[in-house]
Amino acid sequence: MMSGTARAARDALIPEWERALSRLKDSTKVAVRDVVGRQQALFAEPDTVQIQVRPKAKKAKKATKAKADSALDEASVTGVPTKRSRRQG
């Protein structure tokens, strides 16, 4: 939780931040006036920002299984050392 002094320091900065944000919005109106909807996209809430989302490419399951099978075949051909048993004593 925030202490009272930290909260007061934060609250004292809010008016300055609001003025700065207002000036920023005014200057972007001029800068992006040629592109319709650009300012709304820049200052939109995070939920509405994602406009162009590409779906993830699906991986081929058969190719992965084929690689695993070939790796097993190679291991059996080259000879994998056996696991040593624990010494009892």
N, C-alpha and C positions, 0 to 999 in steps of 0.2 A: 504494500500500500504506500501511497505517497504521503509524505509528511506535510504539515500545514505550510511550511516555508517553501517547499518545492512546488506545491500547488499554487501558491500565491505568485511565485516567480513565473510559472507557466501561464497563469491567467493574465499576468501583466503584459505578456507578449502577444496575446491574441489580437488586440486591435491593430497592432503593427502588421501582423501576418495577414489580416483581412484587407488592410489597405494595399499591401504588396500584391496580394492575389487579385484584387480589383484592377490594379494598374497592369498586371500581367495579362489579364483577360482583355482589357481595352487595347493593349498593344498587339495582341494576337488577332483581334478583329481586323486590324489593318493588314497584318502580315499574311493572313490566310484568306483574304476576301475573295480570291479567285477560285478557291476550291470549296464547293458547297458541302457543308457538314463537317469540315475539318475541325473547326473550333469546338463544336459539340463533342466530337470524338476525343479531342485533346483533354477536355475538362469533364469527361463523362465519369460516372461512378465505375469502379473496377468491374462490376458485373456486366456492364454493357460495352466494355472496350473490345472484347474479343469478336472481331468482325469476320475475319477470314481464318478459320480453323481447319487445317487439313487433317483428315483421318489418318491414323497410323497405318503403315503398310503391314499387311499380314505376312508372317513368315511361313515359308513352306515347311510343313511337318515332314514330308517325305525326304527332302534333301537333308534335313538334320538327322533323321533316322538312318539314312544311307551312309552318312559320314561316320556315325557311331558304329555301324556294322563293319565298315571298312577298317576302322581303327581297331576293332576287336579281331578282325581277320589278320591284320598286320601283327598284332601282339602275339597271336598264337603261332604265327609263322616264325617270327624272330626269336621266340622263346622268352618268356618272362620268368625271372627267377622266382622260385617259390618262397613263401613266407616261412621264416624260421620259427620253429616252436620255442616256447620258453624253456629255459633250463630248469629242471626240477632238482632241488637239492637240499 
